[in-house]
Each structure stands twice: as C-alpha cells, then as structure tokens.
Amino acid sequence: MSLPDGRIRRSSSIERRDPYASPEVYYAKDHGTSSLVRNRIWVTKSPAQIEIVNKRRASHDEYSQPQKFIVNVEATLKDLLDREDTDKNHQITVDDNGPKVISLGTLGSAGYKSKDVRGNYLIGNLLQELTLANDLGRKNVVIDLARLTENPVSRLSRFIKDTFWDNLTRVIDGSVIERVGKDPKDRTENPRPRIYVPRGAPEQFKYYTQVAEERPEVGLDVQWLPDGPITPEYVRSINEKPGLLALEMEKCIDPQTGLETLRGLPFVVPGGRFNELYGWDSYMTSLGLLNHGRIDMCKSMVRNFCFCIKHYGKVLNANRSYYLCRSQPPFLTDMALRVYEKIKHDPGAEEFLRTSVLAAIKEYYSVWMAEPRYDAVTGLSRYHPEGLGVPPETEASHFLHILTPYAKKHNMTFEEFVQAYNSDQVHEPDLDEYFRHDRAVRESGHDTSYRLEHVAADLATVDLNSLLYKYETDIAHIIHEHFGDKLVIPPEFQTNENRLDRMESSSTWDRRAKRRKLLMDKYLWSEEKGMFFDYDTAKRVRTSYESVTTFWTMWAGVASPKQAASLVLRALPKFECFGGLVSGTEKSRGKIDVDRPNRQWDYPFGWAPQQMLAWAGLQKYGYHDEARTLAYKWLYMVIKAFNDFNGVVVEKYNVTKELDPHKVDAEYGNQGSDIKGVPREGFGWVNASYVVGLQIVNAHMKRALGTLTPWDTFYQATKMHIDDEIISEAIEFE
C-alpha cells in the first residue's frame, strides 16, 4: 500500500490477522501493539478519553484500510462501566441509561485521531472484547471495528463454537477433582470433594485413593458404593455426605512420570449451577456439538452413559450421589446412532455401537419396563423413581410452603422437621405421597409444571412413551442392520428380564414398538381434539392438559400420517407464539396468583428441547415450512436478546415477550443470565438449539435474522415478493 509521499507501507501482522479469530488468537501476547506504543506515552485527558501522543509525530491520515482502534484495556474498561453500566450489573444493555458512545483512538493515526463508537450493541461488544483481553492479561490492544459491528448471528455462532463449548467442558480425574468435586447444591456443614466408586471399577478406587494420598491438601474423600442393589434407604443415608459418582476412564501414560495411569472422559455440562453430567441435557447438547464437529466429545458422553447403566443401572439424572435412584428422559439410542454415523468407518465403531445398544437394552428392561415405572394394566410406562425424604439438591427454601404447616403441626422449626422427617422420626403419609410425585416430576426433566404436579408418578406421559417407542424401533434397526439379527447379551448387561434368553432379535423389538403404538393410540390419542395427552393410570382416565410434548410423537415416528396432519392443523396453533413453541397452553395452566405461582415448564415459557424435537418431527413428516417458521421465531428471540442484553444466552425464555424474553418470573431463576462483562458459557441446550436452528432456516432467513427482522415483518415482505412473482407469471402466461 502506498503512502501519500509515495513510500511503500509495510503490511503488519495486525493488518493481516483475522478480525474474527478466537480471543486466544486475536489477543495473542505478541499481537503487534508493542511497536505502536514504543516511544509513545499515554496521557489521560479525562476519565472518558485516552490519547496516544507520539514523540515523533506521524501522519494523521487514515488511508484506505479497515478501521481499527488502539485501546488501553484497563482504563477503557473502567470508563465504559462507569459511564454506561448505570444499573451496576457489569453488563451494558438496553436497560442502561448511559450515553452509548465512546471515542477511541484510531490505529491509522497511531491514536492521535479518534472516532466514536456508538450504539448499545457496539458498546456492549466493546465491553465484551475488553473483558476478554483483560482476562488474557493484555494491557494495550488493537480492536477491529469489524469485530464490534460483527453480524450478531455470526457473532453468537462464533462464541458458541470457539468459547461456549470449551467453557462447558468438564472431566473427572485427579487433575481437577478439587474443582469438579465442588457442588453448588451441597449445603452440608462440611462440603468437600468426594467421589463414590462402584464395586465393578476397582481400578478407579485404587486410582482415586492414590490421588487422595498424594494430594492431601485437596481433602478428597473416596467411598465405595455398596456391593449389591442401591436402595432408597442407602441413598438417603449418604445425603449428608454428597459426592460425585465415578464416570468412565481410560488408560494413558502420565507425561511427567512415564507410568500408566487413568484419565477421565470429557463431557459437556448444561451450565450455571448444573455442573455435572446430566441425562437429556447431554443429548440435546450433542445435537449442536455434532454440527460443530465435536464428535469425540459426543462419543465420550455416550461411553459415560454406558458406564452409568452398567454400574448404576440407569442413565442418571446427573452423576451425583443423591441422583442414584433417579433417571431422566431416555435418548441414548438416538444419540449413539448419530455418533456412529460420524465414526462408522473408524476402528472400533461397531464395538461402540454394540456397547451402546446393550446398555440401552439393559436400561429398557430394568428401568422403564420394570415396576414401579411400568404400568401392567395399560402396558405403558411412567416416570416413577424411588426415593425417601426431601430431595437434597433443591434450594433450601424450595419446599418452605409445603413443609412449614407440617413443622407447625409437630411444634418444630422448619429445619428440625426436615431432619425428623428425613430420619423417619415423624411419619406423614400425605407428605410421602407429595414427594413420590415430586421425584417423578424431576425425573421427567420437566421440573416443574402443573401438568405433572401431584400426579406425575401416575402418568403414562406422551413424552416418555414416545421415547420408548424410539428405543424399540432403534434397537430393532441396530440388531437387524449391524449384528445379523442376533445380539448376544453378556452377563454385565443382563437383567432379570433377559437372564434366561440371552439372545435378542429385531423381530421382538419390532413387535414391542407396534404394541406400544397401539397402546398409545388407545390411551393417549384424542380423536376429538386431534392431539396426544397423558394418561392417569391411577384414575384410569386421559388427562386434558395441552402440552407441547404432543409433538414428541412426530419426532419418534409413532404418529401416523393422519395424526401428524391433525397435530399440525389443530395442535400447532395452540402452542405457536412470538418466540416459537410454548410449553403448554395458558388455558391448561390455569390462573396464576400469589398462592399459585408460575411453573417454569408451563405457559408462557419455552425451552430449547421442545423446539428441537418439534422441528425434527415436522421435518420427518414433510412439514418443512412449519419447521422453518418455528426455527426462525426461536432464533430471532434468542439473537435479539443476545443483541440487546450484552450477549445473554439463557436456560429458558418467555416466548410471549418481545422485548426481554430472557427475564422470566418462575422458580429457580434463569441460569446463564448472570454475565460479568462477557458471556462465557451460554447454556448447553440453547447453544445447541441455535446451531441446529441455523441448519433449518434458509439463506434468506439467515440474512433477515442478521438484521434483527421479526418474523411478521419477514413473512409479510417475502409474501409480497411471492405474490408479485405469481402475478408476474400469470401476466406472462396470458
């Protein structure tokens, strides 16, 4: 590039770098600022402006290059927060009343000249970039204007791919046990890292015992699990000593000692206070991870689930001791098949699939088709985990309104009553019944909802039976296509149900799937209302709560084409809202007041799993336009909140709100909303839904999302364009 005096300007590393590189690359330690500040001094003219003054003055011309700014990180960060963060929450959002403008020195003038950066989105992005640079220890940085004005659709995609997945990644082994062992849900008097090891993994007990001996400062407590059935009484007995449950490990060579050791397999956590390997969260997250090529991560999560089934009998709610009796919605077969399709030409792929289907079969028999979850009268299954006492993982105040009347009845304080109830010193059959259903709500993953409250353990739900139909068809397919229609069940995967018959064939599983469909049609399908409903196995009556889980039948393929058409025509309008699909209808939820507050899995809230399963179900039956419409609405809501509120990506949204859908009025708050300067994790399944949704919408839709065009505006514009084309074609035809 030529300067005004004819000299040739040398291209610097700053000018050649990718403006959208990951923070670690973009703000690399030697990124060119040293030469810019050499022989210069920083002069603070005011709290709002920093000016670079050359001892030897250079030309002030900017030349025809992309706009870049040279910024002092610490001073500008302080300035930004002092002036713009008016509500003092370490975020710059549309709720803040600052001037939304800052003057930055330009790189082309060596900082002598400055230009304004204006607007909430750009100012918020500047805060994020400076926070990232500060994290990396940078004092002075060069920031491309392109990085601040980046299309929000692209920016969130980049954050998820380059930052969020890595920050949500965990591993359990001796190198990090003091960190991963911490449990924000542990409210005991002496919280410490603790790990429970199954009897079938003695090598892990030896490994963790050695870690405890070599690192006494960690205070690691290594415990055996009992050699036999894990009972509710046992789980209750260790609630005062909560800990991690061991996961799959693999052998490796310690680079420092050269000796063989063990290391944990990585997994992705949901985020926020959920810092363990969760069941259906992991499946949902894997949909985004696979799109981003994180195949090894998804493979290791499947292997961790197989370990859980082998040693704990089920895919756990999460790998903490207080979840030992509780599972979650079963998605293992679909997850394993998706991973297998990516690795099928790799060594060991068939063995991976074999182990996965063996684990799924064991879980099917011993969990979902065994009492108390199996209902022999209907032949359908229910969420119905065993357990005793008050669930210890909930917030201390969560059951205050439930337990206080009982405490008063026994003339005890709240804490005294909880202790007495948990230790069987007092007996309250009504309270036992309440917690029987409460545990089932939590196993369902839909905690909490008026659809399930006080009845969950008795419900043959649409969601669970759709998933089990998918298990049955997946297992039939895997056995037929990959194992010659004969699958031998080794001892470690045998159950009481298949101990005598150690060979599985596809025809058996085909018959099971056909039978479940007939039973779902009989008990769950309403021809009158054109949708599926849950069935109360205690009252022997179909319920009337309208839940978006009715579309899980399309995802699983259990709905007939006629039923699918009815779901689209009659059910879809009940759930479609501004931001996608709502969990249930307002009519079914009922009136909300002080004594009957919102439940987070009811109207007006929408969740990423419900969106993704509905999109996939609609596509499976050929309703591609409907899937794209719903995906667009969800993506728009997510990206608009990301744009306006400092990059926020949260656990759930109010899909009826247009301005601030991430602000929800429901129990548990909203994980992912507590951002300090920059979003670091998002939330696992919302990250995934964003990645998946972008694969569904077309290029025109992506461009519209990038300009923050609401669905109605986009629809009207494209409809007019289509109408014009139709009229034009008609005129030409005439």
C-alpha positions, 0 to 999 in steps of 0.5 A: 500500500502506498503512502501519500509521499509515495513510500511503500507501507509495510503490511503488519501482522495486525493488518493481516490477522483475522478480525474474527479469530478466537480471543486466544488468537486475536489477543495473542501476547505478541499481537503487534501493539508493542511497536505502536506504543514504543516511544509513545506515552499515554496521557489521560485527558479525562476519565472518558478519553485516552490519547496516544501522543507520539514523540515523533509525530506521524501522519494523521491520515487514515488511508484506505484500510479497515478501521481499527482502534488502539485501546488501553484495556484497563482504563477503557474498561473502567470508563465504559462501566462507569459511564454506561453500566448505570444499573451496576450489573457489569453488563451494558444493555438496553436497560442502561441509561448511559450515553452509548458512545465512546471515542477511541483512538484510531490505529491509522493515526497511531491514536492521535485521531479518534472516532466514536463508537456508538450504539448499545450493541457496539458498546456492549461488544466493546465491553465484551472484547475488553473483558476478554483481553483483560482476562488474557492479561493484555494491557494495550490492544488493537480492536477491529471495528469489524469485530464490534459491528460483527453480524450478531448471528455470526457473532453468537455462532462464533462464541458458541463454537470457539468459547461456549463449548470449551467453557462447558467442558468438564472431566473427572480425574485427579487433575481437577477433582478439587474443582469438579468435586465442588457442588453448588447444591451441597449445603452440608456443614462440611462440603468437600470433594468426594467421589463414590466408586462402584464395586465393578471399577476397582481400578478407579478406587485404587486410582482415586485413593492414590490421588487422595494420598498424594494430594492431601491438601485437596481433602478428597474423600473416596467411598465405595458404593455398596456391593449389591442393589442401591436402595432408597434407604442407602441413598438417603443415608449418604445425603449428608455426605454428597459426592460425585459418582465415578464416570468412565476412564481410560488408560494413558501414560502420565507425561511427567512420570512415564507410568500408566495411569487413568484419565477421565472422559470429557463431557459437556455440562448444561451450565450455571449451577448444573455442573455435572453430567446430566441425562437429556441435557447431554443429548440435546447438547450433542445435537449442536456439538455434532454440527460443530464437529465435536464428535469425540466429545459426543462419543465420550458422553455416550461411553459415560452413559454406558458406564452409568447403566452398567454400574448404576443401572440407569442413565442418571439424572446427573452423576451425583450421589443423591441422583442414584435412584433417579433417571431422566428422559431416555435418548441414548439410542438416538444419540449413539446412532448419530455418533456412529454415523460420524465414526462408522468407518473408524476402528472400533465403531461397531464395538461402540455401537454394540456397547451402546445398544446393550446398555440401552437394552439393559436400561429398557428392561430394568428401568422403564419396563420394570415396576414401579415405572411400568404400568401392567394394566395399560402396558405403558410406562411412567416416570416413577423413581424411588426415593425417601425424604426431601430431595437434597439438591433443591434450594433450601427454601424450595419446599418452605410452603409445603413443609412449614404447616407440617413443622407447625403441626409437630411444634418444630422449626422448619429445619428440625422437621426436615431432619425428623422427617428425613430420619423417619422420626415423624411419619406423614403419609400425605407428605410421602405421597407429595414427594413420590410425585415430586421425584417423578416430576424431576425425573421427567426433566420437566421440573416443574409444571402443573401438568405433572404436579401431584400426579406425575408418578401416575402418568403414562406421559406422551413424552416418555412413551414416545421415547420408548417407542424410539428405543424399540424401533432403534434397537430393532434397526441396530440388531437387524442392520449391524449384528445379523439379527442376533445380539448376544447379551453378556452377563454385565448387561443382563437383567432379570428380564433377559437372564434366561434368553440371552439372545435378542432379535429385531423381530421382538423389538419390532413387535414391542414398538407396534404394541406400544403404538397401539397402546398409545393410540388407545390411551393417549390419542384424542380423536376429538381434539386431534392431539396426544395427552397423558394418561392417569393410570391411577384414575384410569382416565386421559388427562386434558392438559395441552402440552407441547410434548404432543409433538414428541410423537412426530419426532419418534415416528409413532404418529401416523400420517393422519395424526401428524396432519391433525397435530399440525392443523389443530395442535400447532396453533395452540402452542405457536407464539412470538418466540416459537413453541410454548410449553403448554397452553395458558388455558391448561395452566390455569390462573396464576396468583400469589398462592399459585405461582408460575411453573417454569415448564408451563405457559408462557415459557419455552425451552430449547428441547421442545423446539428441537424435537418439534422441528425434527418431527415436522421435518420427518413428516414433510412439514418443512415450512412449519419447521422453518417458521418455528426455527426462525421465531426461536432464533430471532428471540434468542439473537435479539436478546443476545443483541440487546442484553450484552450477549445473554444466552439463557436456560429458558425464555418467555416466548410471549415477550418481545422485548426481554424474553430472557427475564422470566418470573418462575422458580429457580431463576434463569441460569446463564443470565448472570454475565460479568462483562462477557458471556462465557458459557451460554447454556448447553441446550440453547447453544445447541438449539441455535446451531441446529436452528441455523441448519433449518432456516434458509439463506434468506432467513439467515440474512433477515435474522442478521438484521434483527427482522421479526418474523411478521415483518419477514413473512409479510415482505417475502409474501409480497415478493411471492405474490408479485412473482405469481402475478408476474407469471400469470401476466406472462402466461396470458 
